[in-house]
Structure formats: structure tokens, C-alpha cells
């Protein structure tokens, strides 16, 4: 027998995360550095150069 609770799950904390962000003003694409397939990727959407940034994102486990 399964029981379901209406209680909210614990909130996931935000942590500083390195990301690659598209350098084009008209593109909002970004990706976590840990999930990039290349050392210096190009934007998968518009093919522009990407730059490194740090963002506050939910922690992935």
C-alpha cells in the first residue's frame, strides 16, 4: 500500500555554479560547466563563442 504526503519536499539550496553563457546579446543560452562536452564550447543554439560565469543555481546531486 502506498501513502502520499501533501508535505512539501525540502527546498534545494542554491550554490555557486560555474556555467558557460553565450556571448551574443540576442541569445540567452547557457549550460553548466560540468555538463559541457568541450573545454571551450560554442553556443549550441547560435554557434557564438561562450564565456564562463558563476551563477547561483539549485544544487544537483
Gaussian input, Z-matrix of N, CA and C with variables (Angstrom, degrees):
# hf/3-21g

backbone

0 1
 N
 C     1     B1
 C     2     B2     1     A1
 N     3     B3     2     A2     1     D1
 C     4     B4     3     A3     2     D2
 C     5     B5     4     A4     3     D3
 N     6     B6     5     A5     4     D4
 C     7     B7     6     A6     5     D5
 C     8     B8     7     A7     6     D6
 N     9     B9     8     A8     7     D7
 C    10    B10     9     A9     8     D8
 C    11    B11    10    A10     9     D9
 N    12    B12    11    A11    10    D10
 C    13    B13    12    A12    11    D11
 C    14    B14    13    A13    12    D12
 N    15    B15    14    A14    13    D13
 C    16    B16    15    A15    14    D14
 C    17    B17    16    A16    15    D15
 N    18    B18    17    A17    16    D16
 C    19    B19    18    A18    17    D17
 C    20    B20    19    A19    18    D18
 N    21    B21    20    A20    19    D19
 C    22    B22    21    A21    20    D20
 C    23    B23    22    A22    21    D21
 N    24    B24    23    A23    22    D22
 C    25    B25    24    A24    23    D23
 C    26    B26    25    A25    24    D24
 N    27    B27    26    A26    25    D25
 C    28    B28    27    A27    26    D26
 C    29    B29    28    A28    27    D27
 N    30    B30    29    A29    28    D28
 C    31    B31    30    A30    29    D29
 C    32    B32    31    A31    30    D30
 N    33    B33    32    A32    31    D31
 C    34    B34    33    A33    32    D32
 C    35    B35    34    A34    33    D33
 N    36    B36    35    A35    34    D34
 C    37    B37    36    A36    35    D35
 C    38    B38    37    A37    36    D36
 N    39    B39    38    A38    37    D37
 C    40    B40    39    A39    38    D38
 C    41    B41    40    A40    39    D39
 N    42    B42    41    A41    40    D40
 C    43    B43    42    A42    41    D41
 C    44    B44    43    A43    42    D42
 N    45    B45    44    A44    43    D43
 C    46    B46    45    A45    44    D44
 C    47    B47    46    A46    45    D45
 N    48    B48    47    A47    46    D46
 C    49    B49    48    A48    47    D47
 C    50    B50    49    A49    48    D48
 N    51    B51    50    A50    49    D49
 C    52    B52    51    A51    50    D50
 C    53    B53    52    A52    51    D51
 N    54    B54    53    A53    52    D52
 C    55    B55    54    A54    53    D53
 C    56    B56    55    A55    54    D54
 N    57    B57    56    A56    55    D55
 C    58    B58    57    A57    56    D56
 C    59    B59    58    A58    57    D57
 N    60    B60    59    A59    58    D58
 C    61    B61    60    A60    59    D59
 C    62    B62    61    A61    60    D60
 N    63    B63    62    A62    61    D61
 C    64    B64    63    A63    62    D62
 C    65    B65    64    A64    63    D63
 N    66    B66    65    A65    64    D64
 C    67    B67    66    A66    65    D65
 C    68    B68    67    A67    66    D66
 N    69    B69    68    A68    67    D67
 C    70    B70    69    A69    68    D68
 C    71    B71    70    A70    69    D69
 N    72    B72    71    A71    70    D70
 C    73    B73    72    A72    71    D71
 C    74    B74    73    A73    72    D72
 N    75    B75    74    A74    73    D73
 C    76    B76    75    A75    74    D74
 C    77    B77    76    A76    75    D75
 N    78    B78    77    A77    76    D76
 C    79    B79    78    A78    77    D77
 C    80    B80    79    A79    78    D78
 N    81    B81    80    A80    79    D79
 C    82    B82    81    A81    80    D80
 C    83    B83    82    A82    81    D81
 N    84    B84    83    A83    82    D82
 C    85    B85    84    A84    83    D83
 C    86    B86    85    A85    84    D84
 N    87    B87    86    A86    85    D85
 C    88    B88    87    A87    86    D86
 C    89    B89    88    A88    87    D87
 N    90    B90    89    A89    88    D88
 C    91    B91    90    A90    89    D89
 C    92    B92    91    A91    90    D90
 N    93    B93    92    A92    91    D91
 C    94    B94    93    A93    92    D92
 C    95    B95    94    A94    93    D93
 N    96    B96    95    A95    94    D94
 C    97    B97    96    A96    95    D95
 C    98    B98    97    A97    96    D96
 N    99    B99    98    A98    97    D97
 C   100   B100    99    A99    98    D98
 C   101   B101   100   A100    99    D99
 N   102   B102   101   A101   100   D100
 C   103   B103   102   A102   101   D101
 C   104   B104   103   A103   102   D102
 N   105   B105   104   A104   103   D103
 C   106   B106   105   A105   104   D104
 C   107   B107   106   A106   105   D105
 N   108   B108   107   A107   106   D106
 C   109   B109   108   A108   107   D107
 C   110   B110   109   A109   108   D108
 N   111   B111   110   A110   109   D109
 C   112   B112   111   A111   110   D110
 C   113   B113   112   A112   111   D111
 N   114   B114   113   A113   112   D112
 C   115   B115   114   A114   113   D113
 C   116   B116   115   A115   114   D114
 N   117   B117   116   A116   115   D115
 C   118   B118   117   A117   116   D116
 C   119   B119   118   A118   117   D117
 N   120   B120   119   A119   118   D118
 C   121   B121   120   A120   119   D119
 C   122   B122   121   A121   120   D120
 N   123   B123   122   A122   121   D121
 C   124   B124   123   A123   122   D122
 C   125   B125   124   A124   123   D123
 N   126   B126   125   A125   124   D124
 C   127   B127   126   A126   125   D125
 C   128   B128   127   A127   126   D126
 N   129   B129   128   A128   127   D127
 C   130   B130   129   A129   128   D128
 C   131   B131   130   A130   129   D129
 N   132   B132   131   A131   130   D130
 C   133   B133   132   A132   131   D131
 C   134   B134   133   A133   132   D132
 N   135   B135   134   A134   133   D133
 C   136   B136   135   A135   134   D134
 C   137   B137   136   A136   135   D135
 N   138   B138   137   A137   136   D136
 C   139   B139   138   A138   137   D137
 C   140   B140   139   A139   138   D138
 N   141   B141   140   A140   139   D139
 C   142   B142   141   A141   140   D140
 C   143   B143   142   A142   141   D141
 N   144   B144   143   A143   142   D142
 C   145   B145   144   A144   143   D143
 C   146   B146   145   A145   144   D144
 N   147   B147   146   A146   145   D145
 C   148   B148   147   A147   146   D146
 C   149   B149   148   A148   147   D147
 N   150   B150   149   A149   148   D148
 C   151   B151   150   A150   149   D149
 C   152   B152   151   A151   150   D150
 N   153   B153   152   A152   151   D151
 C   154   B154   153   A153   152   D152
 C   155   B155   154   A154   153   D153
 N   156   B156   155   A155   154   D154
 C   157   B157   156   A156   155   D155
 C   158   B158   157   A157   156   D156
 N   159   B159   158   A158   157   D157
 C   160   B160   159   A159   158   D158
 C   161   B161   160   A160   159   D159
 N   162   B162   161   A161   160   D160
 C   163   B163   162   A162   161   D161
 C   164   B164   163   A163   162   D162
 N   165   B165   164   A164   163   D163
 C   166   B166   165   A165   164   D164
 C   167   B167   166   A166   165   D165
 N   168   B168   167   A167   166   D166
 C   169   B169   168   A168   167   D167
 C   170   B170   169   A169   168   D168
 N   171   B171   170   A170   169   D169
 C   172   B172   171   A171   170   D170
 C   173   B173   172   A172   171   D171
 N   174   B174   173   A173   172   D172
 C   175   B175   174   A174   173   D173
 C   176   B176   175   A175   174   D174
 N   177   B177   176   A176   175   D175
 C   178   B178   177   A177   176   D176
 C   179   B179   178   A178   177   D177
 N   180   B180   179   A179   178   D178
 C   181   B181   180   A180   179   D179
 C   182   B182   181   A181   180   D180

   B1=1.4334
   B2=1.5331
   B3=1.3323
   B4=1.4585
   B5=1.5195
   B6=1.3205
   B7=1.4602
   B8=1.5192
   B9=1.3050
   B10=1.4584
   B11=1.5168
   B12=1.3044
   B13=1.4462
   B14=1.5186
   B15=1.3174
   B16=1.4617
   B17=1.5197
   B18=1.3406
   B19=1.4544
   B20=1.5199
   B21=1.3226
   B22=1.4535
   B23=1.5279
   B24=1.3185
   B25=1.4652
   B26=1.5245
   B27=1.3247
   B28=1.4578
   B29=1.5197
   B30=1.3326
   B31=1.4698
   B32=1.5299
   B33=1.3078
   B34=1.4640
   B35=1.5270
   B36=1.3294
   B37=1.4652
   B38=1.5285
   B39=1.3285
   B40=1.4617
   B41=1.5263
   B42=1.3193
   B43=1.4671
   B44=1.5234
   B45=1.3345
   B46=1.4573
   B47=1.5235
   B48=1.3251
   B49=1.4585
   B50=1.5250
   B51=1.3228
   B52=1.4632
   B53=1.5272
   B54=1.3300
   B55=1.4620
   B56=1.5204
   B57=1.3214
   B58=1.4545
   B59=1.5154
   B60=1.3252
   B61=1.4533
   B62=1.5227
   B63=1.3256
   B64=1.4643
   B65=1.5264
   B66=1.3271
   B67=1.4638
   B68=1.5296
   B69=1.3155
   B70=1.4619
   B71=1.5257
   B72=1.3236
   B73=1.4638
   B74=1.5240
   B75=1.3145
   B76=1.4695
   B77=1.5296
   B78=1.3264
   B79=1.4633
   B80=1.5259
   B81=1.3070
   B82=1.4665
   B83=1.5372
   B84=1.3078
   B85=1.4582
   B86=1.5363
   B87=1.3326
   B88=1.4571
   B89=1.5166
   B90=1.3371
   B91=1.4698
   B92=1.5164
   B93=1.3122
   B94=1.4625
   B95=1.5271
   B96=1.3162
   B97=1.4646
   B98=1.5239
   B99=1.3232
   B100=1.4639
   B101=1.5261
   B102=1.3246
   B103=1.4608
   B104=1.5240
   B105=1.2991
   B106=1.4568
   B107=1.5272
   B108=1.3182
   B109=1.4619
   B110=1.5273
   B111=1.3474
   B112=1.4627
   B113=1.5256
   B114=1.3127
   B115=1.4568
   B116=1.5277
   B117=1.3165
   B118=1.4688
   B119=1.5318
   B120=1.3167
   B121=1.4695
   B122=1.5241
   B123=1.3256
   B124=1.4575
   B125=1.5164
   B126=1.3037
   B127=1.4574
   B128=1.5311
   B129=1.3190
   B130=1.4662
   B131=1.5256
   B132=1.3360
   B133=1.4616
   B134=1.5266
   B135=1.3533
   B136=1.4728
   B137=1.5233
   B138=1.3253
   B139=1.4749
   B140=1.5226
   B141=1.3351
   B142=1.4625
   B143=1.5221
   B144=1.3126
   B145=1.4573
   B146=1.5291
   B147=1.3146
   B148=1.4623
   B149=1.5198
   B150=1.3373
   B151=1.4612
   B152=1.5202
   B153=1.3252
   B154=1.4610
   B155=1.5183
   B156=1.3362
   B157=1.4608
   B158=1.5180
   B159=1.3141
   B160=1.4583
   B161=1.5258
   B162=1.3326
   B163=1.4638
   B164=1.5214
   B165=1.3059
   B166=1.4568
   B167=1.5176
   B168=1.3386
   B169=1.4731
   B170=1.5159
   B171=1.3349
   B172=1.4686
   B173=1.5252
   B174=1.3046
   B175=1.4652
   B176=1.5204
   B177=1.3214
   B178=1.4723
   B179=1.5119
   B180=1.3052
   B181=1.4656
   B182=1.4908
   A1=108.17
   A2=118.18
   A3=122.61
   A4=110.16
   A5=115.20
   A6=121.14
   A7=108.52
   A8=115.70
   A9=120.56
   A10=108.84
   A11=115.96
   A12=121.57
   A13=110.19
   A14=117.10
   A15=121.18
   A16=111.45
   A17=116.40
   A18=119.60
   A19=109.49
   A20=114.70
   A21=120.12
   A22=109.60
   A23=115.95
   A24=120.11
   A25=108.30
   A26=116.69
   A27=120.10
   A28=109.54
   A29=117.72
   A30=119.62
   A31=110.81
   A32=115.68
   A33=121.80
   A34=107.45
   A35=118.79
   A36=120.20
   A37=112.04
   A38=115.77
   A39=121.30
   A40=108.26
   A41=115.87
   A42=121.74
   A43=109.28
   A44=116.99
   A45=120.92
   A46=108.31
   A47=116.43
   A48=122.04
   A49=109.58
   A50=117.16
   A51=120.68
   A52=108.77
   A53=115.46
   A54=121.02
   A55=109.39
   A56=115.10
   A57=123.18
   A58=105.99
   A59=117.17
   A60=122.53
   A61=109.34
   A62=116.76
   A63=120.77
   A64=109.75
   A65=116.49
   A66=121.75
   A67=112.46
   A68=117.97
   A69=121.20
   A70=110.61
   A71=116.64
   A72=122.10
   A73=111.99
   A74=117.18
   A75=120.95
   A76=113.30
   A77=117.39
   A78=121.31
   A79=109.56
   A80=117.11
   A81=120.53
   A82=112.34
   A83=117.11
   A84=121.91
   A85=111.33
   A86=115.80
   A87=122.28
   A88=108.16
   A89=116.64
   A90=121.55
   A91=109.22
   A92=115.68
   A93=119.95
   A94=108.82
   A95=116.45
   A96=121.09
   A97=111.09
   A98=117.50
   A99=121.79
   A100=113.13
   A101=117.43
   A102=120.59
   A103=112.92
   A104=116.89
   A105=121.62
   A106=109.17
   A107=116.27
   A108=121.02
   A109=112.35
   A110=117.13
   A111=121.82
   A112=109.98
   A113=116.26
   A114=120.95
   A115=111.49
   A116=117.17
   A117=122.84
   A118=107.35
   A119=117.40
   A120=120.40
   A121=113.78
   A122=114.93
   A123=122.32
   A124=106.46
   A125=116.20
   A126=120.64
   A127=110.15
   A128=118.08
   A129=120.10
   A130=112.77
   A131=117.36
   A132=121.42
   A133=112.06
   A134=116.39
   A135=119.57
   A136=113.99
   A137=117.70
   A138=124.68
   A139=113.92
   A140=119.59
   A141=122.63
   A142=110.14
   A143=115.85
   A144=121.29
   A145=109.00
   A146=116.12
   A147=120.58
   A148=108.84
   A149=115.81
   A150=121.09
   A151=109.09
   A152=116.01
   A153=120.49
   A154=110.30
   A155=115.07
   A156=123.28
   A157=108.03
   A158=115.18
   A159=121.48
   A160=106.59
   A161=116.25
   A162=121.75
   A163=109.26
   A164=115.54
   A165=121.42
   A166=106.88
   A167=115.70
   A168=121.69
   A169=110.00
   A170=116.70
   A171=119.21
   A172=110.53
   A173=115.61
   A174=121.81
   A175=110.17
   A176=115.93
   A177=121.11
   A178=107.70
   A179=115.98
   A180=120.27
   A181=111.17
   D1=132.30
   D2=-179.03
   D3=-102.09
   D4=139.00
   D5=176.63
   D6=-116.46
   D7=137.31
   D8=179.50
   D9=-118.14
   D10=140.35
   D11=-178.40
   D12=-110.09
   D13=144.25
   D14=176.16
   D15=-88.41
   D16=3.35
   D17=178.91
   D18=-69.26
   D19=143.43
   D20=177.71
   D21=-72.10
   D22=144.42
   D23=174.82
   D24=-69.18
   D25=157.35
   D26=178.71
   D27=-60.66
   D28=137.86
   D29=179.27
   D30=-65.63
   D31=143.72
   D32=179.31
   D33=-86.55
   D34=125.11
   D35=-178.56
   D36=-70.86
   D37=146.32
   D38=173.83
   D39=-83.41
   D40=141.10
   D41=178.11
   D42=-132.64
   D43=155.48
   D44=175.31
   D45=-65.40
   D46=125.42
   D47=-174.67
   D48=-131.32
   D49=129.89
   D50=176.13
   D51=-74.89
   D52=132.91
   D53=179.86
   D54=-135.05
   D55=161.57
   D56=169.69
   D57=-103.27
   D58=129.67
   D59=-178.64
   D60=-123.62
   D61=138.93
   D62=-178.52
   D63=-65.50
   D64=137.66
   D65=-178.80
   D66=-82.34
   D67=-11.02
   D68=179.48
   D69=-76.58
   D70=132.03
   D71=179.72
   D72=-64.06
   D73=-28.20
   D74=-176.26
   D75=-89.22
   D76=-0.90
   D77=-177.94
   D78=-120.27
   D79=136.69
   D80=-178.76
   D81=-110.62
   D82=18.66
   D83=-177.72
   D84=-69.26
   D85=141.63
   D86=173.65
   D87=-154.02
   D88=161.34
   D89=177.26
   D90=-149.77
   D91=150.83
   D92=175.06
   D93=-65.88
   D94=138.51
   D95=-179.85
   D96=-58.70
   D97=-37.19
   D98=-178.60
   D99=-63.56
   D100=-20.70
   D101=-177.46
   D102=-107.02
   D103=9.99
   D104=177.45
   D105=-80.06
   D106=140.59
   D107=179.47
   D108=-89.31
   D109=-12.05
   D110=-177.07
   D111=-125.26
   D112=154.31
   D113=179.67
   D114=-66.67
   D115=-40.17
   D116=174.63
   D117=-132.37
   D118=88.83
   D119=-174.21
   D120=-76.28
   D121=157.06
   D122=168.23
   D123=-96.68
   D124=155.40
   D125=-179.36
   D126=-61.23
   D127=127.69
   D128=-179.86
   D129=-71.83
   D130=-16.52
   D131=-179.59
   D132=-89.30
   D133=-55.72
   D134=-174.16
   D135=-112.75
   D136=-1.53
   D137=178.12
   D138=69.05
   D139=14.78
   D140=175.65
   D141=-76.68
   D142=167.60
   D143=175.91
   D144=-68.50
   D145=147.75
   D146=177.38
   D147=-111.59
   D148=149.26
   D149=-179.99
   D150=-121.12
   D151=153.17
   D152=-179.12
   D153=-81.56
   D154=142.68
   D155=176.19
   D156=-143.24
   D157=169.55
   D158=172.48
   D159=-121.18
   D160=128.95
   D161=179.95
   D162=-127.80
   D163=154.82
   D164=173.36
   D165=-88.65
   D166=110.51
   D167=-177.64
   D168=-129.38
   D169=157.74
   D170=176.03
   D171=-59.90
   D172=139.04
   D173=179.84
   D174=-68.77
   D175=132.11
   D176=175.29
   D177=-100.67
   D178=135.87
   D179=-179.47
   D180=-109.51

